Amino acid sequence: MILELNPIPWALFLEKYPSGEIYPVKDVIEIDGPFFNIATPDIRHYCESESCNGEQTFRYSGLKQSVNIGKKGDYILKYTCQNCEVSETILKVHLQISSLFGTNKAMKY
């Protein structure tokens, strides 16, 4: 069930939206030459390390993951705290890619 009519920016979806529901999202795809990859923007997330103990910027630390227009897929996105460079957060997402520049659908699980 889609809860919102307006597409959510991809970074905001990764940061704030709960798991278990499908949301319309925008800016999911980044173009790298002939390849279409999942966009991996920096996100704000709570870091539990002693040196941080608060909200920090997390940077994507995994490999680029390609997507295909018209396909569904499950992806694991690994982010590392930019401040302490130790804490990691793993986001598991299901994407339904139907448009290169338009609205797509995403769900965290």
N, C-alpha and C positions, 0 to 999 in steps of 0.2 A: 504494500500500500504506500503510495507516495503522499507524504504529509504536506508538502509545500508545492505551490505552483511555480514560483520563481526559482530558477536554478541557483544553487549555492556555489560560491567559489570553492574550488577544489581544496585549497589550503584550509579554509574555514571548516569544511566538512571533516578533514583529517583531524583538526584540532578539537572541535567542539561537539560534533554530532554523535549521538549514541549508536550502539550497534543494534542489529536486528531489524532495521527498517530500510527500505529502499528510498533514496532521495535523488532528485534531479540535480546534477552537478554540471558545472562548466569549467573550462580550462584544465581538463584532465589530460590532454594530449600535448606533448611537446614534439616538435619536428626536428629530427637530427639527420639532415641530408635526406636520403630516401627512406629513412626509418621513422615510424611513429612509436614513440615511447610514452610510458606513463610519466606525467609531470611529477617532479619530486621537489616541490618548494620547501624552504625552511618552514618549520612549524614551531609554535610555542606549546610547551608541555611541561608538566611538573617533574622536576628532577629530585629524586630522593637521596642523592649522595650527600655526605656530610658537608662537603665544600660548597654545595649549591643550596639544597634544601628549599627549593622554591621554583617558580616558573622560569624556564630558560628557553633559549632557542635551540632546537634540535635540527641537525642537518642530516639529510639522507646519506646513508653509508653503504648501501647495497649496490648491486649491479643494475645497469639500465635494463628495463623490462619492456619489450615491444608489445604492442597491441595491434589487433586487426579490426578494421571497421566492419561492423555487422556481426561481430563475435562477442561471446560472453566469456569471462575468465576469472579465475581466482588468483590473487597476487598477495605476496608477503612483502611489506615495505619495512625496512630496518632503518631506524633513525638513531643517531648518537648525539648526546648533549654536546653542544659546541663549547660550553664553559669548562666542564670537568673532563670531557672527552672519554668518560668511562661508562656512564649510565646509557643504557639503550632502551628504546621502546620499539616494539614490533606491532605493526598494524596489519591486520588481515582484511583484505577488501575483495568484494565481488564487483566486477564492472560489467556493464552492458554497454558496449561501444556501438553507437548507431550513427554518430556524426563526428566528423573531423574537427569542426569549429563550433558546433552547436551544443545542445544539451545532451548529456548522457546520463546513465543511471548508475548509482553506486550504493553499496551496503557494506558496513563494517560487521565483522563477526568475530 
